[in-house]
Amino acid sequence: MLDAKKIEQVVRQIKDTLPQGIRDLGEDLDKKLRATLQSQLGKLDLVSREEFDIQTQVLLRTREKMIEMEKRIEQLEKKRVVNENKNE
């Protein structure tokens, strides 16, 4: 979910860049900016930092398992070759 504090910060930055006459519109401008910003950000396919960190950990564990499996396959292939050579 989008962080309300960050949205507030962006709204404040946008308001600060607007001409004084527009800024004087006050609360109505705040509401419209906030709504527009949330709407546009909601359309983006974003994930939270927590979700990103969780998926990073899943990826690391998956990579570790893959490396272990590659080593195991290599050992089994070597063992097969040795057994084939014994049988010849």
C-alpha positions as CSV (number, residue, x, y, z in Angstrom):
1,M,0.0,0.0,0.0
2,L,1.1,3.6,-0.6
3,D,2.6,5.4,2.3
4,A,0.4,8.3,3.3
5,K,3.3,10.3,4.7
6,K,5.1,10.1,1.4
7,I,2.0,11.2,-0.5
8,E,1.7,14.2,1.9
9,Q,5.3,15.0,1.2
10,V,4.8,14.9,-2.6
11,V,1.6,17.0,-2.3
12,R,3.5,19.6,-0.2
13,Q,6.3,19.7,-2.8
14,I,3.8,20.1,-5.7
15,K,2.0,22.9,-3.8
16,D,5.3,24.7,-3.1
17,T,6.0,24.8,-6.8
18,L,2.6,26.3,-7.7
19,P,2.1,30.1,-8.1
20,Q,0.8,31.8,-5.0
21,G,-2.7,32.5,-6.5
22,I,-3.3,28.7,-7.0
23,R,-1.8,27.9,-3.6
24,D,-4.4,30.3,-2.0
25,L,-7.1,27.9,-3.1
26,G,-6.1,26.0,0.0
27,E,-7.9,22.9,1.3
28,D,-9.7,22.2,-2.0
29,L,-6.4,22.1,-3.8
30,D,-5.0,19.8,-1.2
31,K,-7.8,17.4,-1.6
32,K,-7.7,17.4,-5.4
33,L,-3.9,17.0,-5.5
34,R,-4.1,14.1,-3.0
35,A,-6.9,12.4,-4.8
36,T,-5.1,12.8,-8.2
37,L,-1.8,11.6,-6.9
38,Q,-3.3,8.6,-5.1
39,S,-5.3,7.7,-8.3
40,Q,-2.3,7.9,-10.6
41,L,0.0,6.0,-8.2
42,G,-2.7,3.4,-7.7
43,K,-2.6,2.7,-11.4
44,L,1.1,1.8,-11.2
45,D,2.0,-1.8,-10.4
46,L,4.0,-1.1,-7.2
47,V,4.9,-3.3,-4.3
48,S,5.7,-2.2,-0.8
49,R,9.2,-2.3,0.6
50,E,8.2,-5.2,2.8
51,E,6.9,-7.3,-0.1
52,F,10.1,-6.5,-2.1
53,D,12.3,-7.6,0.8
54,I,10.3,-10.8,1.3
55,Q,10.6,-11.7,-2.4
56,T,14.3,-10.9,-2.3
57,Q,14.7,-13.4,0.5
58,V,12.7,-16.0,-1.4
59,L,14.9,-15.5,-4.4
60,L,18.0,-15.9,-2.4
61,R,16.8,-19.2,-0.8
62,T,15.7,-20.5,-4.2
63,R,19.2,-19.6,-5.6
64,E,20.9,-21.4,-2.7
65,K,18.7,-24.5,-3.3
66,M,19.5,-24.4,-7.0
67,I,23.2,-24.3,-6.4
68,E,22.9,-27.2,-4.0
69,M,20.9,-29.2,-6.6
70,E,23.5,-28.4,-9.3
71,K,26.3,-29.8,-7.0
72,R,24.2,-32.9,-6.3
73,I,23.6,-33.5,-10.0
74,E,27.3,-33.1,-10.7
75,Q,28.1,-35.6,-8.0
76,L,25.5,-38.1,-9.3
77,E,26.9,-37.7,-12.9
78,K,30.4,-38.4,-11.7
79,K,29.2,-41.4,-9.8
80,R,27.4,-42.7,-12.9
81,V,30.5,-42.2,-15.1
82,V,32.6,-44.1,-12.5
83,N,30.1,-47.0,-12.4
84,E,30.0,-47.1,-16.2
85,N,33.8,-47.3,-16.4
86,K,33.8,-50.2,-13.8
87,N,31.3,-52.1,-15.8
88,E,33.3,-51.9,-19.0
